[in-house]
């Protein structure tokens, strides 16, 4: 849910994040950047940003109102040892 509880972000196995207007029951935006299923989603506290994670080893940061991709971060190919 976003801060106003007027919309919800739904991550699906089809690799798309759907932003749904709860009152209208309609999809406002389809956020497409991932290549494999969505595993996690979070709204920023004021509802202005959405962060999504995927099994494709990427994190995407979105403008919630516009449905636009702001940044995509890819995981390193090898894990770094902890100190």
N, C-alpha and C positions, 0 to 999 in steps of 0.2 A: 504494500500500500504506500501511496505517496503521503506527504504530510497532511494534506487536506482530506484524505480518504475518498477522493473523487475518482481515482484511477488506480489500477494495479498492474504491475509488470509480471508477465508470465513467461518463464523460460521453458522451451519445449525440446523434445528429442529431434525435431526437424532443424535444429540449430538456429532458430529464430526466437527473438524476444518480442513478445506482443505487449503493447501498452493498450489496456482496455479501459474505456470510459465506463465506470460502474453504473451510473444512472441510465445511460443510453444502451448499455450492453453491446457497444460497438468497439471494434479495434480502431484506435486512433493512429497507431504507428506500428510498422513491422521493422524491427531493428535487425539488420543483416550484416554480420561481419564474421561470425564464427563459421567453422567448417564441420563441426561435430556438436553433439548435444550440449545444451546449457546445463551447468551443474550448480551455479549459484547466482543470486541476484541481490542487489541491495540499492535502496534509495539513499541519497545523501539526506541528512536530517531535515533540510528545508524543501526537499522534493525536486530540486533543480537538476540533479544529476542521477544517473543510474549507472551502476557498475555491474558487468556481467562476466562470469567466468565459464570456461568450457573445457571439455575433454580434449579439445584441440590445443591445449596448453597456452591459451591466450586469455587476456583480460581486456575487455572493451569498456571505455568510458563514454557515456552518451549524454547529450543535452536532452533532458526528459521532455520538455515542452515541445521541442522541434523534432525530436526523433533523429537527431544527427549524431554521427560518430565524431567524437572529439579526439580520442586517442586509442590506439590498440597496442598492447604490450605483449610481446612474445616471450615465453620461457626460454631459458638457456638450454642448449642441447644436452649439457651434462650438469649434474648436480655438483655444487661446490661443497667440500667437506667443512663441517663446523669446527670451530676452534675450541 
